[in-house]
């Protein structure tokens, strides 16, 4: 494995209003390809796999296409005035992956590892509503492919990635329907179910999610069907940038991002 560059922070480029770019850390060199990653972790425990994935991603070992975030639009009516409120936010075009554009692989993670990466990259994890909005606005929609044996093994994760790539057939653009998203939710709070992971999604081509919002898995569980979608933490509300935590705290604006009574952004410490 080539030398890693770690401990670097990330800042989004904002030159283009339609797209935001997550730059590589200065001096970063991809340390391992997607194929090499799965060969390395084939027999590893989930903690070891998580640890290596976090180290690699924060060192900049991520395909370049994944850094070009895509704008998602949403709107609501102000419940007090009836006026329309428009908002937009930026999401990774695919699920968290390791490697280069020539050899990369999607990597399921526990919510703890996902939160560490998201925080370090000025991002956060989506809500159920956001997963639905992303699906509706995606340009590459693929039918989910269930797998039934050794669901949480690295080998199955790798096989599933290859199956999805076979479905995709090189099509480019915002992709959805291929994973269950790890999400933030009111069902995972600072005081309740803190040892759980919330998942949602895996939409069929008719737009219906196979996986309803679910918190039945312990938080160290991750299988081939789980995906980590990064969302840039600045939300643009009527053109004004706001941190996503401000939006989720607002009794009116939180509906732009969350269709539950509330979504706890402190989940997954």
N, C-alpha and C positions, 0 to 999 in steps of 0.2 A: 504494500500500500504506500503510495507516495505521501510526502509530508503534508500535514493539514495546516491550515491557517485558521485559528480560532480566536474567540474573544472579541470579534468585531461587530459593531452595531450596523444596522441597515436603515437607510432613509429613502423614501420614495422620491423619484423624479416626478416633477409635475409640469413638464413642458407641454404636454398634450392633454387637452381637456377630455378627450374620448378614451384615453388609456393612460395608465400609470405604470411605471417600470420599477421593479425592485432590482437595484444594481448589485453586481457582484462585489464582495468585499475586496478592497485593494490588495492586489498580490495573490488573490485566491487561485488555486489550481485544482480542477476536479481531481479528487483523490482516488475515486473508485467509480466504476461504471455500474449501471443497474444490474447487469449480469454478474459482475464481480461481487456486488453487495449480497445478492441472494446465494451465491456460492459460498460466501464467507459465513452467513448466518444460518445455513441449512439446519444445523443441529443445535443452534443456540436457544437458550431460555429467553422468554419475552423481555426480561429486564436488560439482557445483554444486547438484544436486537434494538430495543428502544434507545439505549445509550449510544450505540454506534450511529444510529440514524440521526439523533440529535446532534452529535458531534459533527457529522458530515454536512448536514444541512446548514448549520451555523458557520461552518467553514466555507460555505459557498458551493458545495457539491450538489448542484441543482441544474437541470436542463435550462438553457437560456429561454426557451419558449415559455416556460412556466413563470418567468419573471414579468411577462407582459400582461398585466392585469386588465380585465375587461369591465366596462361600466354596466351596471344594472340599474334600471330606473324603477321607481315605485312612487305611489302617491296615496294620500288619504284626504278625507274632508275633515276640517276642524269641527269637532263636535259642538263647539260653542258658537262659531260664526258661520259654519257651513262652507267656508272658503277652502279651496283646494290647496293642499300642501304637496309640493313636489320634492322628491329627494333622489339622490343617486349615490351609489357606492361602488367600490371596485373589488373584483374577486379574481383569484387565480383561474386561468382557463381550464385547469385540470386539477386532479388531486395531487397532494404532496408526493413528490418523486425524487429519486436520487439518480445522479449520473449526468450524462451529456445528451445533447440533441440526437446524437448518433446511437447512444446506448443508455437507456434510462428505464426506470421501473417505478411504478406506484408502490408506496410503502404504507400499509396500515400501521397505526400507532395507538397506544393508550392515550386517554385524554390528558394525562399528566404531561407526557412528552409533547403532545400537540400544543398544549397551553404554553409550555416553555418556549417552543419554537415560535409560536404566534406572537407572544409578548416580545421576544427578541427582535422580530421582524416588523414591529409596529402594526401587527395584525390582530385579528380575533377569529373565533370560530362562529359559524352562522347559527341562526335560529331555525326552527321549523319553517316559519314563513319565508325566510330568506332562501332556504333550500327550494321551496316551491317556486319562488320568483326566478331563481337562477335556472331551474329546469325550463320554465316557460320561455325564457329568453335565450336559452342555449341554441346553438346551430347544429350541433351533432348530438342527436338523441339516439341511444342504443338500448335495445331490449336487455334487461338484467339476465345474467347467466348464473343460476344457483349451482353450488357445488356442495357435496354431501359428506365427504370423508375428510378427516384431519383438517377441519375448517380453520383452526388457529395455527397451523404449521406454516413455516416459511416457504416450504415447497408449494403448498396450495396457494399461498399469496402470489408467488411467482407464476404459477400456472394460470391463475386467474388474470393476471396482468397480460400474459401472452394471448389468452382467449379474447380479451377486450381489444387488444391491438389487431387481432384477426378480424374482429367485427368492424373496427374503425376504418380499416383499409386506407390509411393515410389521410383521411379527411381532417381538415384543420379547423380550429375555432373552439369556442366555449362548448365543452362536452358535459353531458349529464345523463343520469339514468343508469350509470354503471356501478355505483356504490351507495351504501347507506352512510349518510354523513354523521360524524360525531358533532353534536350540537350543544349549544348552551340552552338551558330550559328552566322554567320555574319548578320543574320536578327535581332538579338538582340544585340544592341551595346550600348556604353556609351552615344551616342547622339540621337539614334533613337529607338523607340518602347521599351523604358525602362520599360514600365508598362505591358509588355507582357511576355508570356511563350512560348518557342519553344518546340514542341514535334515531335517525329518521331518514326516510327517502327510498331510494332504489325504485324510481318511477318506471312503470311500464309505458309503452308507446301511447297508450290512451291517456296518459297524464296522471294515473292513479298510483300512489306510492304503495309498494308491497309492504314496507316496514312502517307501521304507525309509530308515533313517538313512544319510545320504549326505554325503560330504565331497569330492566330485569337482570342485566349483566353486571358483575362486579367490575370496578373501574380498571383492573389490570387485564381485563379480557379484551383482546382484539383479534378479529378473524379476517379472512380474505375479503369479505364483503364491506368492511369498514373503510371509509375514506376521510381524509383531512383536507378540507377546502379552506384556504386562507382568504381572509377578507381584510382589506386595508381599513385601519381603525377610524379614519376620518370619513364622516358621512356628510354629504353636501345637501343641506336642507334649504330649499329655495335659493340655491347657489352659495349659501353660507356654510363654511366648514365647521363641523361640530364633532367632538370625540364621540365614539359610539356609546360610551358610558353615560354621557349627557343625554343622548337621545333616549336610551333605555330607561333613564330615570324620569323622563318627562311623562306626565299623565296623558298627554295628547300625542306627542311625537313618537312615543315608544311603539305605537301601532304601525309606524313605517317599517319596523324591523321585526316586531314580535306579535303573534296572534294569540298568545297566552295572556293571562292577567299580568304577568311579569316574566322576564327572563333574567336569571341571575348571572351576571357577568363575572362574579367571583367564584363560580364553580371551577372545579379541577385545580386546586392549589398546587 
